[in-house]
Amino acid sequence: MAKKLDTNPYKGVRDFYPEDMWVEKYLFRIMREVVERFGYIEYGASPLEPSELYKEKSGEEIVNEQTYSFTDRGNREVTLRPEMTPTVARMVAGRKRDLPFPLRWYSIPNLFRYESPQRGRLREHYQLNVDVFGISNIEGEIEVISIAHSIMKAFGASEGDFSILINSRKLMKALFESYELNDEDSLILSKLLDKKEKVDKKIFEESVEKILKDKTSEFLLLLTSHDKLLDKVGKDHPATTTLIGLIESLDKLGIKNIAFTPTLMRGFDYYTDIVFEVFDNHPDNNRSLFGGGRYDSLLELFSNDSLPAIGFGMGDVTIRDFLETHNLLPKYRPETNALLATIGTIDRDQVLELTQRLRNGGVSVALNTIAKKPADAIKGALKLGIPYIIFVGEDELTNKIYTLKNLTTESTESLSEEELIKKIQS
């Protein structure tokens, strides 16, 4: 006998059974509703991109170690997209002369990254991407951070459930320059800062000491003493005034759960200034949920012209973990309003016509003509989570009065066709 195939999905990816798909649709609906209120429009693209797109700006580590890359039959290097920002930059650059700016776009693409599956991180996920092009001042940062905050609130989160961590790469660059670091050491130090919370404290400090030598203690103090850090860079430095202005503007909008975080650098090489992350404050899920930042130079990959841009990506895996941790995930409700079950041998055409009239009246109806007993039909409806069941036999078709059972309250009523529609829709 031939070996039977495994029913499990590929490691690190998911099957979406109806209950799971219902959650995905809920997540996407909230995301779309919020971003469209801010004037954003949806776009899409293929998940296949030339590998060079990621090698240039996402970083060699991303391509070499974390992507699904292969050579196609035309001997071209291709990558399943690990992120969406390079793709949207390519698309905008391709029609830059025809597009109206500022340009507000969003998408919810499927992304792929080869890494060890763990809580909050899989090899495949969906991600809301929000980007605005053509705004060079902090109005762009204010807008996208306001969107991120609004989405969290729309999911039912309170201000204390999450924090928005903010940093400035330009500010940190100025700090590195105050220590007279070259570009190579600055890059190494920024990578160290980005991984600070993931490595042992002693290892982190020893790694910093290799770069800063006797200035290490002062530098480590600045990471926790924010006023001293800003003084070191200079209160009148453009990066300092931009960061402070951003935080003050968000505060005036009622976004008060902001935290200046000097160790936040974000992993991608293309970020140029402000970066931010939304962080779960719950002790059972104390982690970064999603984030983004400004990337003014990314379009230079495709032309000599730069274009200011800022955006963020919100993954479906981490936001679902957040909602489950905070008991904010709504209870599953099937899209089907009622199950129509036939009793005995009846005229098929009459049943089909009745079912069609109910659907035309706005009721989502599934038809069951194979249940041998009413109890079997009820059992099936309960498994599907359908709230109502309509029993139809010869008497019902003759009298035009139908039996409606509410499977939540277990109550039963005899109703006309018009009353059925009103009752189910109420």
ZAVOMI-874806 format. One record per residue: residue in one letter; z, x negated, y negated of N, C-alpha, C in turn. Coordinates in steps of 0.1 Angstrom, whole numbers, padded with zeros to 4 digits, always signed. Each point is the difference from the previous one (the first is absolute). Layout:
residues N
AZXYZXYZXY/...
END
This chain:
residues 426
M+0000-0008+0012+0000+0008-0012+0000-0009-0012/A-0008+0004-0010-0001-0008-0012+0013+0001-0008/K+0003-0011-0007+0012-0001-0008-0001+0010-0012/K+0011+0008-0002+0000+0010-0011+0003-0007-0013/L-0007+0004-0011+0003-0006-0013+0013+0004-0005/D+0006-0009-0008+0012+0003-0007-0001+0010-0011/T+0009+0010-0001-0001+0010-0010+0006-0004-0013/N+0006-0012-0001+0006-0004-0013-0011-0006-0009/P+0002+0002-0013-0009-0006-0010+0001-0015+0000/Y-0010-0007-0006+0001-0014-0003+0013-0004-0007/K+0005-0011+0003+0013-0004-0005-0001-0001-0016/G+0010+0006-0006+0001+0000-0014-0007+0010-0008/V-0007+0009+0007-0007+0012-0006+0006+0013+0005/R-0005+0011-0006+0007+0013+0004-0010+0010+0004/D+0004+0009+0009-0007+0013+0002+0007+0010-0009/F-0008+0009-0005+0006+0011-0009-0002+0013+0007/Y+0011+0004+0007+0001+0013+0006+0001+0010-0011/P-0002+0013+0002+0000+0010-0011+0012-0001-0009/E+0012-0002+0006+0012-0001-0009+0000-0012-0009/D-0006-0011+0006-0001-0012-0008-0011+0001-0011/M-0011+0007+0004-0011+0002-0010+0005+0009-0011/W+0009+0009+0003+0005+0009-0010+0008-0008-0011/V+0008-0009+0005+0007-0009-0009-0009-0008-0009/E-0011-0006+0007-0010-0008-0008-0006+0009-0011/K-0004+0012+0004-0006+0009-0010+0010+0003-0012/Y+0012+0002+0004+0011+0002-0011+0001-0012-0009/L+0001-0012+0006+0001-0012-0008-0012-0001-0010/F-0012+0002+0006-0013-0002-0008-0001+0011-0011/R+0005+0012+0003-0001+0011-0009+0009-0003-0013/I+0012-0005+0003+0009-0003-0011-0006-0011-0009/M-0005-0011+0007-0006-0011-0007-0011+0005-0009/R-0009+0008+0006-0012+0004-0008+0004+0009-0012/E+0010+0009+0003+0004+0009-0011+0005-0008-0012/V+0009-0010+0003+0006-0008-0011-0011-0008-0007/V-0007-0008+0007-0010-0009-0007-0011+0007-0008/E-0004+0012+0005-0010+0007-0007+0006+0007-0012/R+0013+0002-0001+0006+0005-0012-0001-0011-0011/F-0001-0013+0004-0001-0010-0010-0014-0003-0003/G-0010+0007+0005-0014-0001-0003-0008-0010+0009/Y+0005-0002+0012-0006-0010+0009-0010+0008+0009/I-0011-0006+0004-0010+0006+0008-0002-0008+0013/E-0003+0006+0011+0000-0006+0013-0014-0007+0003/Y+0001-0011+0007-0012-0007+0004+0002-0005+0015/G-0010-0005+0006+0002-0005+0014-0010-0011+0003/A+0002-0007+0011-0009-0011+0004+0001-0003+0015/S-0009-0007+0005+0001-0004+0015+0011-0009+0002/P+0006+0000+0012+0011-0009+0004-0005-0014+0003/L-0013-0002+0000-0006-0014+0003-0004-0006-0013/E+0004-0013-0001-0003-0008-0012-0004-0014+0004/P-0008-0007-0008-0002-0014+0003+0013-0008-0001/S+0002-0009+0010+0013-0007+0000+0002-0008-0012/E-0010-0005-0007+0001-0008-0012+0007+0007-0011/L+0000+0013+0000+0006+0008-0010+0015-0003+0000/Y+0006-0001+0012+0014-0003+0001+0004-0014+0000/K-0009-0009+0004+0002-0014+0000+0002-0005-0014/E-0008+0006-0010+0000-0005-0013+0013+0004-0008/K+0005+0012+0002+0011+0004-0008+0013+0005+0006/S-0001+0005+0013+0012+0005+0006+0008-0012+0005/G-0007-0012+0003+0007-0011+0005-0005-0004+0014/E-0001-0012+0003-0005-0005+0013+0010+0005+0011/E+0013+0000-0002+0009+0004+0010-0003+0015+0005/I-0003+0008-0010-0003+0014+0003-0011+0001+0010/V-0011-0007-0003-0012+0001+0008+0001-0007+0013/N+0006-0012+0000+0001-0008+0012+0010+0005+0010/E+0011+0007-0004+0011+0003+0009+0002+0015+0000/Q-0005+0008-0009+0005+0014-0001-0011+0010+0000/T-0013-0004+0003-0010+0010-0001-0007+0001+0013/Y-0007+0012+0002-0010+0001+0011-0013-0004-0005/S-0004-0012+0003-0013-0006-0005-0008-0004+0012/F-0013+0002-0002-0010-0003+0011-0013-0004-0005/T-0009-0005+0008-0014-0003-0004-0008+0011+0006/D-0008+0007-0008-0008+0011+0005-0013-0005+0006/R-0009+0009+0005-0012-0004+0007-0010-0006-0009/G+0002+0001-0013-0009-0007-0009+0006-0013-0005/N+0010-0005+0007+0007-0012-0003+0007+0000-0013/R+0005+0012-0004+0007+0001-0013+0015+0001+0003/E+0008-0007-0008+0015+0001+0001+0005+0013-0006/V+0006+0008+0008+0005+0014-0005+0014+0001+0003/T+0007+0008-0009+0014+0002+0001+0003+0015-0001/L+0009+0006+0008+0005+0013-0002+0010-0001-0011/R-0002+0008-0011+0008-0002-0012+0015+0000+0002/P+0007-0010-0005+0014+0000+0001+0007+0006-0012/E-0008+0002-0011+0005+0006-0012-0013+0005-0008/M+0003+0008-0010-0011+0007-0007-0004-0006-0013/T+0009-0008-0006-0003-0005-0014-0013-0008-0001/P-0002-0010+0009-0013-0007-0002-0012+0009+0001/T+0001+0011+0009-0011+0009+0001-0003+0008-0013/V+0011+0005-0006-0002+0008-0012-0005-0009-0011/A+0004-0013+0000-0004-0009-0010-0015-0003+0001/R-0005-0001+0013-0014-0002+0003-0008+0012-0005/M+0005+0012+0003-0007+0013-0004-0001+0001-0015/V+0011-0003-0007+0000+0002-0015-0009-0011-0006/A+0000-0012+0005-0009-0011-0005-0014+0004+0002/G-0003+0007+0011-0014+0004+0003-0006+0009-0009/R+0008+0009-0006-0005+0010-0010+0007-0001-0013/K+0005-0011-0004+0008-0002-0012-0007+0006-0012/R-0013-0002-0002-0007+0004-0012-0001+0015-0001/D+0001+0007+0012-0002+0014+0000+0013+0008+0000/L+0011-0006+0003+0013+0007+0001+0007+0002-0013/P+0007+0011-0002+0008+0002-0012+0014-0006+0001/F+0004-0008-0010+0013-0006+0000+0008+0006-0012/P+0014+0001+0003+0007-0005+0012-0004+0009+0012/L-0001-0007+0011-0004+0007+0013+0013+0002+0009/R+0002+0012+0004+0011+0003+0008-0004+0005+0014/W+0002-0008+0010-0005+0003+0014+0012-0001+0010/Y-0001+0008+0010+0009-0001+0011-0007+0003+0014/S+0006-0005+0010-0005+0003+0014+0011-0001+0010/I-0002+0006+0012+0010-0001+0011-0007-0006+0012/P-0003-0013+0000-0008-0006+0011+0009-0003+0012/N-0007-0003+0011+0006-0005+0012-0001-0015-0001/L+0011-0008+0002+0000-0014-0001+0005-0006+0013/F-0004-0013+0002+0002-0007+0013+0005-0014-0003/R+0011-0003+0007+0005-0014-0002+0007-0005+0014/Y-0005-0011+0004+0006-0005+0013+0013-0007-0002/E+0011+0006+0003+0013-0006-0001+0009+0007+0010/S+0012-0005+0002+0010+0005+0010+0005+0014-0005/P-0003+0010+0008+0005+0013-0003+0015+0001-0001/Q+0005+0007-0010+0015+0001-0002+0002+0013-0009/R+0012+0003-0002+0003+0012-0008-0006-0002-0014/G-0008+0010-0004-0006+0000-0013-0013-0008-0001/R-0004-0007+0011-0012-0008-0001-0007+0001+0014/L-0012+0005-0001-0008+0001+0012-0013-0007-0002/R-0009-0001+0010-0013-0007-0001-0010+0009-0007/E+0003+0013-0001-0009+0009-0007+0008+0011-0007/H-0004+0003-0012+0007+0010-0008-0009+0006-0011/Y+0004+0011-0005-0007+0006-0012+0008-0004-0012/Q-0007-0001-0012+0007-0005-0012-0007+0007-0012/L+0009+0006-0008-0005+0005-0013-0002-0013-0009/N-0012-0001-0006-0003-0010-0010-0003+0006-0013/V+0008-0004-0010-0002+0005-0014-0003-0012-0009/D-0012+0001-0007-0004-0011-0009-0005+0005-0013/V+0003-0006-0011-0006+0003-0013-0006-0013-0006/F-0013+0001-0004-0007-0011-0005-0003+0002-0015/G+0001-0011-0008-0004+0001-0014+0012+0001-0010/I+0012+0000+0005+0012+0000-0009+0007-0014+0001/S+0000-0007-0011+0005-0014+0000+0014-0001-0004/N+0006+0011-0007+0014-0001-0004+0009+0007+0010/I+0013+0001-0003+0009+0005+0009-0001+0015+0002/E-0009+0007-0007-0002+0014+0003-0005+0002+0015/G-0007-0010+0005-0004+0000+0014+0011+0000+0009/E+0009-0010-0002+0012-0001+0008+0009+0012-0001/I+0002+0005-0012+0008+0012-0002-0006+0012+0008/E-0013+0001+0000-0006+0012+0007+0001-0001+0015/V-0003-0012+0006+0000+0000+0015+0014+0000+0005/I+0010-0006-0007+0014+0000+0004+0005+0015-0001/S-0004+0007-0011+0003+0014-0001-0005+0008+0011/I-0012-0003+0005-0006+0007+0011+0008-0002+0013/A+0003-0013+0002+0008-0003+0012+0014+0007+0000/H+0006+0000-0012+0013+0007-0002-0002+0015+0003/S-0010+0006-0006-0003+0014+0002-0003+0004+0014/I-0007-0008+0008-0002+0003+0014+0013+0000+0007/M+0009-0010-0002+0013+0000+0007+0008+0013-0004/K+0000+0004-0012+0007+0012-0004-0007+0013+0006/A-0013+0000+0001-0007+0011+0007+0003+0001+0014/F+0004-0011+0007+0004+0001+0014+0015+0004+0001/G+0006+0002-0011+0014+0005+0000+0011-0011-0002/A-0005-0012-0002+0010-0011-0002+0007+0001-0013/S+0013-0003+0000+0008-0001-0012-0001-0014-0006/E+0004-0002-0013-0001-0012-0007+0008-0011+0008/G+0011+0004+0006+0009-0010+0007-0005-0004+0014/D-0010+0007+0005-0005-0003+0013-0009-0012+0001/F-0006-0004-0012-0009-0011+0000+0001-0008-0013/S-0004-0012+0000-0001-0008-0012-0014-0005-0002/I-0004-0003-0012-0013-0006-0003+0003-0014-0005/L-0004-0010+0008+0002-0014-0003-0012-0005-0008/I+0002-0007-0011-0010-0005-0009+0001-0015-0003/N-0011-0007+0000+0000-0013-0004-0013-0003-0007/S-0001-0012-0006-0012-0005-0007-0004-0013+0005/R-0012-0001+0006-0005-0013+0004-0002-0010-0011/K-0004+0006-0012-0002-0009-0012+0014-0006-0004/L+0010+0009+0001+0013-0005-0004+0005-0011+0010/M-0003+0002+0013+0004-0011+0009-0008-0012-0001/K-0013+0001-0004-0008-0011-0003+0005-0008-0011/A+0005+0007-0011+0006-0007-0011+0012-0007+0004/L+0008+0006+0009+0012-0006+0005-0003-0013+0008/F-0010+0001+0008-0004-0012+0008-0005-0011-0009/E-0007+0004-0011-0005-0010-0009+0011-0007-0008/S+0012+0007-0002+0011-0006-0007+0006-0011+0009/Y-0002+0001+0013+0004-0011+0009-0011-0010+0003/E-0011+0001-0008-0011-0009+0001-0006-0001+0014/L-0001+0011+0007-0006+0001+0013-0015+0000-0001/N-0007-0007+0010-0014+0002+0000-0004+0012+0008/D-0013+0003+0000-0005+0013+0006+0004+0001+0015/E-0001-0011+0007+0003+0000+0014+0015+0004+0003/D+0009-0007-0007+0014+0003+0001+0004+0014-0005/S-0007+0004-0010+0002+0014-0005-0003+0010+0010/L-0012-0002+0007-0004+0009+0010+0010+0000+0012/I+0004-0011+0004+0010-0001+0011+0013+0007-0004/L+0005-0002-0012+0012+0006-0004-0001+0015-0001/S-0012+0005-0005-0002+0014+0000+0000+0007+0013/K-0006-0007+0010+0000+0005+0014+0015+0000+0006/L+0008-0010-0004+0013-0001+0005+0008+0012-0006/L-0002+0002-0013+0008+0011-0006-0004+0014+0006/D-0013+0001+0004-0004+0013+0006+0006+0002+0013/K+0004-0011+0007+0006+0002+0014+0015-0003+0000/K+0006+0000-0012+0014-0003-0001+0009+0008+0008/E-0002+0013+0000+0008+0010+0007-0002+0000+0015/K-0011-0007+0005-0003+0000+0014+0004-0013+0007/V+0005-0010-0007+0004-0013+0006+0014-0003-0002/D+0006-0009+0008+0014-0004-0002+0002-0006-0014/K+0012+0003-0005+0003-0004-0014-0001-0015-0001/K+0006-0007+0010+0000-0015-0001-0014-0006+0001/I-0008+0006+0009-0014-0005+0001-0008+0003-0013/F+0003+0011-0006-0007+0003-0013+0004-0010-0011/E+0013-0003-0001+0005-0009-0010-0005-0015+0003/E-0001-0004+0012-0005-0013+0004-0015-0001-0004/S-0007+0011+0003-0014+0000-0004-0003-0001-0015/V+0009+0007-0007-0002-0001-0015+0004-0014-0005/E+0010-0006+0007+0005-0013-0005-0011-0011+0002/K-0009+0002+0010-0011-0009+0002-0009-0001-0012/I-0001+0011-0007-0009+0001-0012+0008-0003-0013/L+0012+0005-0002+0006-0001-0012+0011-0011-0001/K+0003-0006+0012+0010-0011+0000+0013+0004-0007/D+0004-0008-0010+0013+0002-0006+0001+0013-0009/K-0011+0006-0002+0000+0012-0008+0001+0013+0008/T+0002-0002+0013+0001+0012+0009+0011+0009-0003/S+0012-0005-0003+0012+0009-0003-0003+0008-0012/E-0006-0006-0010-0002+0008-0012-0010+0011+0003/F-0011-0003+0007-0010+0009+0003+0005+0012+0009/L+0009-0003+0010+0006+0011+0008+0009+0009-0009/L+0007-0006-0010+0008+0008-0008-0008+0009-0009/L-0012-0004-0004-0009+0008-0008-0005+0012+0007/L-0001-0001+0014-0005+0011+0008+0010+0012+0000/T+0013-0003-0003+0010+0010+0000+0005+0004-0014/S-0002-0009-0009+0004+0002-0014-0013+0002-0008/H-0003+0013-0002-0013+0003-0006-0001-0003-0014/D+0011+0002-0008+0000-0004-0014-0003-0015-0002/K+0006-0008+0009-0002-0014-0002-0014-0004+0004/L-0006+0007+0010-0014-0002+0003-0009+0003-0011/L+0002+0011-0007-0008+0004-0011+0002-0009-0012/D+0012-0005-0002+0003-0010-0010-0008-0013+0003/K+0000-0004+0013-0007-0012+0004-0015+0000-0004/V-0006+0012+0003-0014+0002-0003-0002+0002-0015/G+0009+0007-0006-0001+0003-0014-0001+0015-0002/K+0009+0005-0009+0000+0015-0002-0013+0004-0007/D-0006-0009-0008-0012+0004-0007-0013-0004+0008/H+0001-0005+0012-0011-0003+0008-0008+0013+0003/P-0013+0001+0000-0008+0012+0003+0004+0007+0013/A+0002-0008+0010+0004+0005+0013+0013+0007+0000/T+0010-0006-0008+0013+0006-0001-0001+0014-0008/T-0007+0000-0011-0001+0012-0008-0007+0011+0007/T-0010-0004+0008-0007+0010+0008+0009+0006+0011/L+0007-0008+0007+0009+0005+0010+0011+0009-0006/I+0006-0004-0010+0011+0008-0007-0006+0013-0005/G-0012-0001-0007-0006+0012-0005-0003+0010+0011/L-0005-0005+0011-0003+0009+0012+0013+0007+0004/I+0010-0007+0002+0013+0006+0005+0005+0010-0010/E+0000-0003-0013+0004+0009-0010-0008+0013-0001/S-0013-0001+0002-0009+0011-0001+0002+0009+0012/L+0002-0005+0012+0003+0008+0012+0013+0007-0001/D+0010-0007-0006+0013+0006-0002-0001+0013-0009/K-0008-0001-0011-0002+0011-0009-0007+0012+0007/L-0008-0003+0011-0006+0010+0007+0009+0006+0011/G+0012-0005+0000+0010+0005+0010+0000-0007+0013/I-0007-0011+0001-0001-0008+0012+0010-0011-0002/K+0012+0002+0006+0011-0009-0003+0005-0008+0012/N-0006+0002+0011+0003-0008+0012-0008-0012+0001/I-0001-0008-0011-0009-0012-0001+0010-0012+0002/A-0005-0010+0007+0008-0013+0002-0009-0012-0002/F+0002-0008-0010-0007-0013-0001+0004-0009+0011/T-0010-0004+0008+0002-0008+0012-0008-0013+0000/P+0005-0011-0004-0008-0012-0002-0006-0006+0014/T+0006+0004+0011-0005-0005+0013-0012+0008+0005/L-0003+0012-0007-0012+0008+0004-0013-0007-0005/M-0008-0004+0009-0013-0006-0004-0012+0007+0006/R+0002+0008+0011-0011+0007+0007-0009-0011+0007/G-0004+0003+0012-0007-0011+0008-0014-0003-0004/F-0008+0009-0005-0014-0002-0003-0002-0009-0011/D-0010-0009+0001-0003-0010-0010-0006+0005-0013/Y-0005+0013+0000-0008+0004-0011+0009+0006-0011/Y+0013+0003+0002+0008+0005-0011+0002-0010-0011/T-0001+0005-0013+0000-0009-0011+0012+0002-0010/D+0007+0011+0001+0011+0002-0010+0011+0009+0007/I+0001+0012-0006+0011+0009+0005-0002+0003+0015/V+0010-0001+0008+0000+0005+0013+0012+0009+0002/F-0001+0010+0010+0012+0008+0002+0000+0005+0014/E+0012+0004+0005+0002+0006+0013+0010+0012-0001/V-0003+0010+0008+0010+0011+0001+0008-0003+0013/F+0013+0000-0002+0010-0005+0010+0009+0012+0004/D+0002+0001+0014+0009+0011+0005+0014-0005-0001/N+0009+0007-0006+0014-0004-0002+0009+0004+0012/H-0006+0008+0009+0009+0005+0011+0003-0012+0010/P+0013-0002+0004+0004-0011+0008-0007+0000+0014/D-0005+0011+0005-0007+0001+0012-0015-0004-0001/N-0005-0001-0012-0014-0003-0002-0002-0008-0013/N+0009-0010-0001+0001-0008-0013-0012-0010+0000/R-0011+0005-0006-0012-0009+0001-0010+0005-0011/S-0010-0009-0002-0011+0004-0009-0009+0011+0007/L-0004+0010-0008-0008+0011+0005-0015-0003-0004/F-0002-0003-0012-0014-0003-0004+0001-0007-0014/G-0012-0004-0005+0000-0007-0013-0014-0003-0004/G-0001-0008-0011-0013-0003-0006+0002-0009-0012/G-0010+0000-0008+0001-0009-0012-0014-0001-0007/R+0000-0009-0010-0012-0002-0009-0008-0011+0007/Y-0014+0003-0001-0009-0010+0006-0012-0001-0009/D+0001-0006-0011-0010+0000-0010-0012-0009+0003/S+0001-0009+0010-0011-0010+0003-0008+0003+0012/L+0004+0011+0007-0007+0002+0013-0015+0003-0001/L-0004+0007-0010-0014+0003-0001-0009-0012-0004/E+0007-0011-0003-0008-0013-0003-0006-0005+0013/L+0004+0005+0011-0006-0004+0013-0015+0004+0000/F-0003+0011-0007-0013+0006+0001-0009-0002-0013/S+0006-0004-0011-0008-0003-0012+0009-0009-0009/N-0006-0004-0011+0007-0008-0010+0009+0007-0009/D-0001+0014+0001+0008+0008-0009+0013+0004+0007/S+0011-0001-0007+0013+0004+0005+0003+0015-0004/L+0008+0007+0007+0004+0013-0004+0014+0003+0003/P+0009+0004-0009+0014+0002+0002+0002+0011+0010/A+0009-0002+0010+0002+0010+0010+0014-0001+0005/I+0006+0011+0004+0013+0001+0006+0000+0011+0010/G+0008-0001+0011+0001+0010+0010+0011-0002+0010/F+0001+0009+0010+0010-0002+0010-0006+0007+0013/G+0007-0003+0011-0004+0006+0013+0013+0005+0007/M+0000+0012+0004+0011+0007+0007-0003+0003+0014/G+0006-0006+0010-0004+0002+0014+0007+0012+0006/D-0007+0007+0009+0006+0012+0006+0011-0003+0009/V+0001-0012+0006+0010-0003+0010+0014-0001-0007/T+0000-0008-0011+0013-0003-0007+0005+0013-0007/I-0009+0008-0006+0004+0011-0007+0005+0011+0010/R-0005+0000+0012+0005+0010+0010+0014-0005+0005/D+0002-0013+0002+0013-0005+0003+0010+0004-0011/F-0004-0002-0012+0009+0004-0011+0004+0015+0000/L-0010+0008+0002+0003+0015+0000+0009+0003+0012/E-0003-0006+0012+0009+0003+0011+0014-0005-0002/T+0001-0012-0006+0013-0006-0002+0009+0009-0010/H-0007+0006-0010+0007+0008-0010+0000+0015+0003/N-0005+0003+0012-0001+0014+0004-0008+0009-0009/L-0011-0006-0005-0009+0007-0009-0013+0005+0006/L-0002-0003+0013-0012+0004+0006+0001+0015+0004/P-0010+0008-0005+0001+0014+0003-0002+0003+0014/K+0005+0012+0005-0002+0004+0014-0014+0004+0002/Y-0005-0004+0012-0014+0003+0004-0002+0015+0000/R-0012+0003-0006-0004+0014+0000-0015+0000+0003/P-0004+0006+0011-0014+0000+0004-0009+0008-0010/E-0012-0003-0001-0009+0007-0009-0004+0014+0005/T+0002+0002+0013-0003+0013+0006+0011+0010-0003/N-0003+0011-0006+0010+0010-0003+0004+0009+0012/A-0010+0003+0009+0003+0009+0011-0008-0003+0012/L+0005+0004+0011-0008+0000+0013-0002+0014+0004/L-0013+0003+0002-0003+0014+0005-0002-0001+0015/A+0008+0007+0008+0000-0001+0014-0004+0014+0006/T-0009+0000+0009-0005+0013+0006+0009+0004+0012/I+0001+0013+0002+0008+0005+0011-0010+0008+0009/G-0001-0004+0012-0008+0007+0010-0015-0002-0003/T-0008+0008+0006-0015-0001-0001-0004+0009-0012/I-0006-0006-0010-0004+0007-0012-0014-0004-0004/D-0006+0007-0010-0013-0003-0005+0000-0013-0008/R-0007-0010+0005+0000-0013-0006-0006+0001-0014/D-0011+0007-0002-0006+0001-0013+0009+0006-0011/Q+0008+0010+0004+0009+0007-0009+0011-0010-0004/V+0005-0008+0009+0010-0010-0003-0005-0011-0009/L-0012-0004+0002-0006-0011-0008-0002+0006-0014/E-0005+0012-0001-0002+0006-0014+0013+0002-0007/L+0011+0004+0007+0013+0001-0006+0005-0014-0005/T-0002-0010+0008+0004-0013-0003-0007-0005-0013/Q-0013+0003+0000-0008-0005-0012+0004+0007-0013/R+0004+0013+0001+0004+0008-0011+0014-0006-0005/L+0008-0004+0009+0013-0006-0004-0002-0013-0008/R-0010-0008+0006-0003-0013-0007-0006+0002-0013/N-0009+0010-0001-0006+0003-0013+0010+0005-0010/G+0011+0006+0005+0011+0004-0009+0010-0011-0004/G-0003-0012+0005+0008-0012-0005+0010-0004+0010/V+0000+0005+0012+0010-0004+0011-0007-0010+0009/S+0007-0011+0003-0004-0010+0009+0004+0005+0014/V-0009+0003+0009+0003+0006+0013-0007-0008+0011/A+0009-0003+0010-0005-0006+0013-0001+0011+0010/L-0010+0000+0008-0002+0011+0010+0003-0005+0014/N+0009+0008+0007+0003-0004+0014-0003+0012+0009/T-0010-0001+0008-0004+0010+0009+0002-0003+0015/I+0007-0012+0002+0002-0004+0014+0014+0001+0005/A+0009+0003-0009+0014+0002+0004+0001+0012+0010/K+0006-0002+0011+0002+0011+0010+0010+0010-0004/K+0011-0005-0007+0011+0008-0003+0004-0002-0015/P+0006+0010-0007+0004-0003-0014+0009-0012-0001/A+0009-0002+0010+0009-0011+0000-0007-0013-0001/D-0011-0001+0007-0008-0013+0000-0006-0002-0014/A-0005+0010-0006-0005-0001-0014+0011-0004-0010/I+0011+0006+0002+0012-0004-0009+0004-0015+0002/K+0000-0004+0012+0004-0014+0003-0010-0009-0006/G-0013+0003+0001-0010-0008-0006+0001-0001-0015/A+0002+0012-0007+0002+0000-0014+0012-0008-0005/L+0011+0001+0008+0012-0008-0004-0003-0015+0001/K-0007-0004+0010-0003-0014+0001-0009-0005-0011/L-0009+0009-0005-0008-0004-0011+0007+0002-0014/G+0011+0006+0000+0008+0002-0013-0006+0011-0008/I-0008+0009+0006-0006+0011-0007+0011+0011-0003/P+0001+0005-0012+0011+0009-0003-0001+0014+0005/Y-0013+0005+0001-0002+0014+0004-0009+0001+0012/I+0002+0011+0008-0010+0003+0011-0003+0015-0001/I-0013+0002+0002-0005+0014-0001-0005+0004+0014/F+0006+0011+0006-0005+0004+0013-0010+0012-0002/V-0011-0002+0007-0011+0010-0001-0004+0004+0014/G+0001+0013+0003-0005+0006+0013-0009+0012-0003/E-0004+0007+0010-0009+0012-0002+0006+0010-0010/D+0013+0003+0002+0007+0010-0009+0000-0005-0014/E+0002-0013-0003+0000-0005-0013-0014+0002-0007/L-0010-0003+0008-0014+0001-0005-0004+0014-0003/T+0006+0009+0008-0003+0014-0001+0007+0006-0012/N+0013-0003-0001+0009+0006-0011-0001-0008-0013/K-0005-0012+0000-0001-0008-0011+0014-0004-0005/I+0010+0000+0008+0014-0004-0003+0003-0012+0010/Y+0005-0011-0006+0001-0012+0008+0015-0005+0000/T+0003-0006+0011+0014-0005+0001+0001-0015-0005/L+0009-0002-0010+0001-0013-0006+0015-0005+0003/K+0000-0011+0006+0014-0006+0003+0002-0013-0008/N+0011+0000-0007+0004-0011-0008+0008-0010+0009/L-0006-0011+0003+0007-0009+0010+0011-0008-0006/T+0002+0001-0013+0012-0006-0006+0012+0009+0001/T-0002+0013-0004+0011+0009+0000+0001+0008+0013/E-0011-0001+0008-0002+0008+0013-0001+0015-0002/S-0003+0004-0013-0001+0015-0003-0014+0004+0003/T-0002+0013+0003-0013+0005+0004-0003+0012-0009/E-0013+0001-0005-0004+0012-0008-0014+0005+0005/S-0002+0013-0002-0013+0006+0002-0007+0002-0013/L-0011-0006-0002-0007+0000-0014-0015+0003+0001/S-0005+0005-0011-0014+0002-0001-0006-0014-0003/E-0014+0000+0000-0007-0013-0002+0004-0005-0014/E-0001+0009-0010+0003-0004-0014+0015-0005-0001/E+0009+0007+0007+0014-0004-0001+0003-0013+0007/L-0008-0003+0011+0001-0013+0007-0003-0011-0010/I-0011+0001-0007-0004-0010-0009+0010-0003-0011/K+0005+0011-0006+0010-0001-0010+0013-0007+0005/K+0004+0005+0012+0013-0005+0006-0001-0015+0003/I-0011-0004+0006-0001-0014+0004-0001-0009-0012/Q-0007+0005-0011-0002-0008-0012+0013-0001-0009/S+0009+0009+0003+0012+0001-0009+0010-0011+0002/
END
